[in-house]
Amino acid sequence: MRKYVFIWKSEIMSSLQYIWNILFDFLGYLVILFIFFQLWQYLYSDPKQVINGYTMKQMVWYVIVTEVLWSSLGGRKLCAKICDDVKSGNVAYHLCKPYSYIGYVLTSHLGSITVKFILYIMIGLGLGFLFLGSFPSISLISMFFVLLSSVLATIISTLLITFIGLFSFKIEDANPFYWLYSKFILVLGTIFPIEFFPTVLRPVLQYSPIFAVTYGPAKLFVHFTVKGALEVLFVQGIYIGIAYGLCLWLYRKGVRSLNVNGG
């Protein structure tokens, strides 16, 4: 375990050397939040109006949380790195290392985005206060569950993107699959809560990765209940197990094919 902590810390120190790049990336995040703030102001004629169980303030905070989770992830870069590792044969370099490739990818990526994640949270809270004039009423225990579910959501997203990247063992380039996945999460998981979709579509989204990686933590932030928190954490635990198992299965299968072909 200590070797993974060392990898995580090393990536954090490395990311601090590029703090200005993180701040420049924030500009796109700022534009997205501004656009959606204007959208919700237009849709809600009265700030106290409730649409599908959400007030205007709750919708703005919902988008802020989902955008923090998605914008700070750096998924495209992660998927491209894994594809390059597979295509270049660099993945074989990790076979003789005292750690698993999946564990290395997970901890190194989490380390590389830790600073970005914290900065996005701080900036998101500041923008929310600037737009709305107040913070949501949230207790320390609810904040703990929100942060915990946000960390788990980031772990799940990293594992799912790793799984997509490992498809490069089977096809030449897995990046188009990441593009499809990212648009699925972006359109259905960050802009609107599940309650805003047609009734027939809600059960599908409820069991999709959207619930675990964006909707769950954001819902807890705007409307916290202990039952809801336990449900989100339970689902996230299942998704972590499934995503890690899929990554391990595909990696071992890919490495076996490398060995068979003399790679």
N, C-alpha and C positions, 0 to 999 in steps of 0.2 A: 504493500500500500504506500510505503514511504517514497518509492520511486515515482509513483504517479503524482504524489503531492509535489515532489521536486520538479517534475515536468510542468505541472500547473503553475508553480511559482516562477519558473524560468520564463514561461510564456507571458506571464503578467509583467515581469521586469522588461521583457522585450517590447511589449505593447506600449509601455510608458515612453519609449523612445520616439513613438509616432503619435503623440497625443494630439498634434495639430491635424493630422489626417482624420482622426476620430471626430474632431470638432467640425471639420469641413464636411464630413459625411452627414453631420447633424442638420445641415442646411436643407437637404431633401426631406428629412423627418419634419422639420419646421414647416415646410411648404404643405406637406400632407395634412398636418394637424390644422393649419390655418384654413385650408380648403374645407375640411370636414366641420370645423367650427362654424363656418359660414353656412354650410349645408344644413346643419341642425338648427341654426338660428332661423333659417328660412322655413324648414318643415314644422318647427314648433312655433305657432303663432303666439302662444302663451308659454313662458318658461316653466310654469307649473303644470302645463298640460302633460298627460300621461299617454304614451303610445306603446301598446304591447308591453305594458308594465314598466316602462322607462320614462323618466322625466328628461328634459333637455340636458341638465347637468350630468345625470347618470350616463347618457349617451356619449357626451363629450369625454368623460372620464373612462368610459369603456374603450373608446377608440384610442385614447392616450395609452392605456395599459397594453392593448393588443399591438399597437405600433411600437411600443418599447420592446415587447417580446420578439416581434418579427424584424424590426429594423436593426436591432443590435445583434442579430444572430450571425450575419455574414455567411449565409448558407451557400450562396453561389461560389464564393471563394473556397469553401470547404469541399464542395462537390468537385470542383475543378482540380483541387489538390489531390484528392483521392484518385480521380481518373488519371491524372498524370503519374501518380505513383504506380498504378497498375500498368499503364501503357509503357512506361519507361523501365519497368522491372524493379523500381526502387522499393516496391513492397517486399521483395525477397530479402532486402537488406535488414529488415526487421525480424526475420525468422530466427536469427542467431542472437537476438537481444533478449535480456531477462525480463521482458514484458510482452504483453499481447499487443498486436497491431491495433485492435479495436480499442483497447484501453488507452493506448498512446494517442490515437486520433481523438478520442473523447476528451481526455484530460488536457491535451495540448490546445484543442480548440476552445474549451471552456476557459483556459487560462488566457488565450488571446482576446477573448471578448469580455472578460470580467470587468476591466476598467471601462470599456464602452458601455456595458450593461448598467453599471453604477451611474455613469455620467448621464445616460439617457433617462434613468429614473429621476435623477435630480432635475434635469432640464424639463422633463415631462411634467413633474409636479409644479415647477415654476411657471410653465406655460398654462397649465390648468388653472392655477391661481390667477394668472394675468387675464385669461379669457373670462373666467367665471366669478372672480372676486372672492372665492372662498375654497377651502379644502373640504372634501367629504367627511362626514362624521364617521370616524373609524377608530376602534379601540386598539390597544397594544396586542391583544390576543388575535384579533382579526388581521392586523398587520403582519403578525408572525405567520399566520396561515397563508396569507396572500404572497408573502416573500418566499415561503417554502414551496408553494405550488408553482410560483414563477420559475424558481430554480429547477424544479422537476420538469416543467414544461420545456425549458431550454435543453435539458439533458435528453428528453424525448425527441425534440426537433433535431438535435445533433445526431442521435442514433439513426433516425429515419433518413436523414440526408446521407449519412455514412452508408446505409444500406443501398440507397439509390446509386451512390458513387461506386460501390462494389460491383454493380452490374457491368462495369467496364471489363470484368473478367469474361463476360459472355458476349458483350457487344463492343463495338469500337469506341463509342462515346456515349456516356450516360448523362451528359449535361442536358440534352433535350428533355429527358425524363424529369430532371430537377426543375426545369422551366415549367413543365406542366404542373408539378406538385406545388411550386411556389405560387403559381397563379390560382390554383385551387384554394390554398390557404389565404392568400391575399384577398380574393374576391368574396369567399364564403366565410372566412374566419376572422377578419380584422375590421371590416366595415360595418357589418350588422350583426347583432346577437342572433342566436338560433331562433328566438321567439319571433323575429321579423320575417322568417321564411314561411312558405306554405306548410300547412299542417302535414301534408303527405311527405314533405321533405325533412321535417324535423327529426324523426327517429333515425334517419340515415346520418344526419349531421351529429346527432347525439352519440352515436357509436363510432364516428369517424375520428381521425386524429385532431380535428378542429376542437373538439371538446377538451382534449388533454393539453393542447399546446397554446391555445389562445382564449377560447371562450371561458374555460373553467376559472383561471386566475382573474380574468377581467370581471367575471360575474361576482366572484367573491369580494372584489374591491368595491363594487357599486352596490351590492346587496348581500351582505355577509350573513350566513346562518351556520351554525355548527354542523347541522345535517348536510348542508351543501358542501362545506369544507371537507367533511369525511368522505362524501361521495366523490369529489374531485380527486382527493388524494388516493382513494382506492382505485379509481380508473387510471390515474397516472402510474400507480405501481404496476398495474397489469400491463400498461403500454410499455413501460421500461423493460419488463421481463420479455415481452414479445419482441420488441425492437432489438434488444441486445441478442436474443436468441437467433433472430433472422440474420443479423450482421455476422454472428459467429458461424452460422451454417453456410452462408454464402462465401465468407472469407476462407473457411476450411476447404470448401469445395473448389474454390478458385486456386488456392495454393496446391491442392492435390493435382489439379490439371497442369500447373506449372512444373511439378515434380515429374509427372508422367511424360511431359514433353521435353524434359531435360533443362527446364528454366532455373 
